[in-house]
Amino acid sequence: MIVTVTLNAAIDRTLTVPNFQLGHRHRASQGLTLAGGKGINVARALKRLDVPVVATGLAGGRTGTRIVEELTSEAILNDFVRIADESRTSSAVVDPTAGTYTEINEWGPHVEPEELAMLLEKISYLARGADMVVFAGTLPRGVEDSFYAEAIRDLNRRNVPAVLDSEGPPLRLGVEAEAFLVTPNQREAEGLVGQEFGDDEDYTMALDRIADMGARNVLITSDTRSFGLFRADRKRTLFRAEAPQVEPVSAVGSGDVLLAAFLAARLAEKPLEESLCAAVAAGAASTLEVGAGRFEPREASKLQGAVDVHELEPVAG
């Protein structure tokens, strides 16, 4: 079983509006409402891959009730801590004609210390039966940047692998806490190492830097390619995976699907190269439909043959 943790859960409302223009009145051709937040997106993708998963986190107010109801309607097992402040709603407009995606995100709730303590107890309880715990997304107001790091250290003491997908100081502190796997996108990784990436050498340098900071395994994702560093038997192995070319409808949440597919493959004890191939293919398949965490596993299987995975040489020195 995998446990996913989403502190800043949301209701995601996505409208499809062809030829969307600012300042004009439109009629949406399609609307979709889902429970959202990165950890929830990962849980949704794991569910589609038939991996046992429990989603936890914080949910507040009427929006929090709706989040739990939406997850239950999708048959995603969930066990959220209810908080006093209102969970956020995220709105987005997809224009399939122009290929654009416009998001408007609320700040999210303010979390009280006793509510956070309840969540830590919940994570501790759920982790007893977990193969892995995934922390994903931003932290809401009232939560210290060190939250993920402290939770990861606690799981490390109990030999439960912790995966982290976040950004900024929470990501940096989580890396230093020796997360089992961190999965920043290109922008987040650039912020972590303090420089922009151009060629493969920049990515491999970043993989090494992030691993040296404490992360046991590192997976950096981008729209067209992903780079991974994995440690086993005191050896570091580096890979580059080129994504297949598709006509995307919406790329939102594709990184969450990629992560879910990678974890599913690794739990099934598939080789690293095969796991990366499956992950990148699933991420590409998710761009073919609206709704974060949604994808068609059969489409992902078809795309695997077009994924190009290569083992890379370590950076000299």
N, C-alpha and C positions, 0 to 999 in steps of 0.2 A: 504493500500500500504506500501511496505517496500522499503527504499532507501539504496543501498549499495555504499560504498565509497572505491575506490581503488586508492591510490596515486602512487603506483609503478606497474601499469598495464604492461602487456607483451604480446607478441606473443609466445605461447608455442608450440614447435615443438617436437613431440614424435615419435620415430622410434622403431618399434618392430624388434629385431635382435636375433633370436635363436642362442644359443651357442656363445654369444658375448665374444671376447677375445681382450685384449689390444694389440696393435701393429699388428693386422691382418686386412686384407681387408674383408669387409662383404657386403652382399646385404640385405637390409631391406625387411622383408616380408610384412610390413604394415607401413604407415605413417599417422600421424594425426596432423593437425594444428588447434589450437583454440586460441581465446582471453583468456588470463590468468591473474593471480593475485587473491589473496584470496577473495576479495570482488566480483570480477567477477564470481569466482567459486560458491560463495553463490547465486548470482543472477541466474546463470544457473540452479542450483538445485531448487530454488524457482519457476522458470519458469516451470520446469517439474512437480512441485506440484500444478500448476495452481494458484499460489499466485501472485497478481499484484506486480511488482517490477520495479524499475528504477535504472540502474547502472550509477554512476557518478565517477569522479576522474580526473586524469591527463593523457593526451595522446599527444605525441609529434612526429613530423617528419613523415616519410613514415610509420614507424612501428605503430605510433599512428593512422594514417589513416587506416591501416590494422586492428587494434584492433576494431575500430568503425565499419568497414565493416563486420568483422566476427560476432560481436554482432548483427548487423542489420540482417545478413543472418540467425541468429538463432531466430529472432523475439524477441530479448531481448531489451526492451526500454532502451535507453541510452542517456545521456546528459553530455558529457565530456568537460572539459576545455582544449583547445588546447594550448600547450606550445612549446617553441622554440627548446629545446633540444630533442634528440631522445629517445623514449621509448625503453625499453629493449626487447631482445629476449632471451627466455630460451630454451635450448635444452636438450633432455633426450633420453636415450636408455633403452628400456625394454627388458630383456631377459627372456621369459616365461619358458625356459628350466631350468635355474638356479634360477628363481624367484627373479632376481635382478633388480634394477632400479637405473640408474646412471644419475645424473643431472649436468648440467653446466649452471649457471645463470650469466647473466651480471649484472653490478652494477646498471644500470638504469640512468635516466636523472638527471641533476642538475636543480633545480627549483628556479626561481627568485621570490622575495617577492611579486611583483605585480601579478604574476601568482597564487600564493598561496592565495592572497586576493580575486582574482576572484573565486577560488574554494570555499572559505568560503561563499561568496555571493551566489554561486550556491547551496550549501548545505542548507543555510538559506531559500532560495526560495523553494527548493524541500521539505524541512521538514514541510512546512505549510500544505501539504496534506498527510503527512506520519504518519503511526501508529508507526513506529520505524525506526531508522537509524543505519546501521551496518557499523562500521569502521573495516577494515580488512587488514592485511599485514604489510610489512615493510615500512619505510619512505624513500623516495629517498633523494639524496644529496641536501643540502640547506634547508632542513626542520628541524626545531627544535624538539627535543624529546617531547616537551610539546604540540605539535600540537593537538594530539588527546584529551588531557586533556582539552585544551581551548575550543575545539569544543563541547566536552561533557558537560562542564559547561554551555555553551550557550544554548544547547538543554535542559538541566535540568531546566534552568530559564523559558523555554517555555513549560515545561511539555511534552517533546517528549523523550521517552525512547531511550537510546543510548546503543548499543551493541559493545563490543570491543574484537577483536581477533588479538593480536599482541604479542610482546616479548620484553624483556629487559626494559630499561628505559621508552620507550613509553607506555608499558603495566603498569608498576608500577605507573606512573603519571596518567594514565587513571583510574586505580583502585582508587587512592586517590581522583580523581575528581568525584567519586561516580557514575561510570557507572552503568546502570541498570543491565547489565549482562556482565560478562567477561568469555571467553572460552579458557583458555590456555590448551595446551597439557601437558603431564607429564613433559617433559623437561623444558618447559617455566614456569610451576608452581613451579618446584624445584628451578629454578633460582630466582623466585619471593620471595620465603620464605627462601631460603638459605640452603636447605638440600635435600638429596635424599629421595625417597619414597620406602618403602618396603611393609608393610602390610596395611590393611584398616585403622588402626588408624593413620598412617602417612598421608593418604589422607584426612581423616576427620579433622585432626589437620590443614592441609593446607587450607581446605575449610574455617574453622573458622578464620584462620589468615588473609586470603585474604578478607573475609567479614568484619573483624574488621578494615582492612586498608581502607575500604570505599565502595567496590562493594556491590550492593544490592543482587545480585544473582551470583553464581559461578558454572561453569561447567568445570571440569577437564577431559580431554579425553586421552585415551591411546589405544594401539592396541587391547587389550582384554577386557577392562572394563572402565567405566566412572563413575565419582562421581559428585554429584550435591548438592548444598546448595541453598535453595530457601526460601525467606522471604515473609510471608503473615500474616497479623493480629498480628504483633509484635512477631511472632514465626518463628524459623528457623527449616526447615525440611530438612533432609539429606537422600540421596539415593545413592545406588550403582547399576549399570546396567552392567551385564555381556553380552558381545557380542556373537552372535552365531558363531560357527566354520564354516569357509568357506575356499575354496582354492583360495587365492587372486591372481589376475593378476597384480594389481598395487594399492597400498594403498595411493598414492598421491592424495590429495584433499578429502580424506574420512572425515576428521574433518570438512571441509567446508560443505559437504553434511549433516553431522550429525547436525551441527548448523542450516542449512536451514530447515531441517525437524522438529527440535525442535521448531523453531520460527513459522513455519506454523501450527503446532499442537496447540501451545499456542494461536495464533491469532484466531484459530477455537474454542478456549475456552475448549479444551480437558484437563482433569485432568493431574497433573504433572507426575504421574506414567505412564499414557498412552502416554504422550508426549515424555518422555524419551525412552520408548519402541520403538515408531515410529522412533525417531531420531537415536538410536543405530542400528536399523534394516536397515535404509536407508544408514548409514555410512558403514555397512557391505556390502550392495548391491553394493555400489560404488566401492568396491575393486575388483569386478568381471569383470570390463571393464577398458580399457585405456581411459584417458582423465579426468582431474580434474573437478568435478562438474557434471559429467555424471553418471546416474544410471537409472535403470528401476524401476519405482514405484511399478509395480506388483511383482517384485522380492523382494522388500523391504517388501511388505505386507505379502508375504510368510514367510519371516524370522522373523516376529514379534513374532510368537509363540515360537521361540527358544531363545528370549531375556529374561533374568532373572533379574527382577528389585526388589530390597529390600529396605525398609526404614531402616536407620541406627540410632543407638542411638548416641546422641551428646557425644563428648569427655568430660570426667569428668573434672570439674574445668574450 
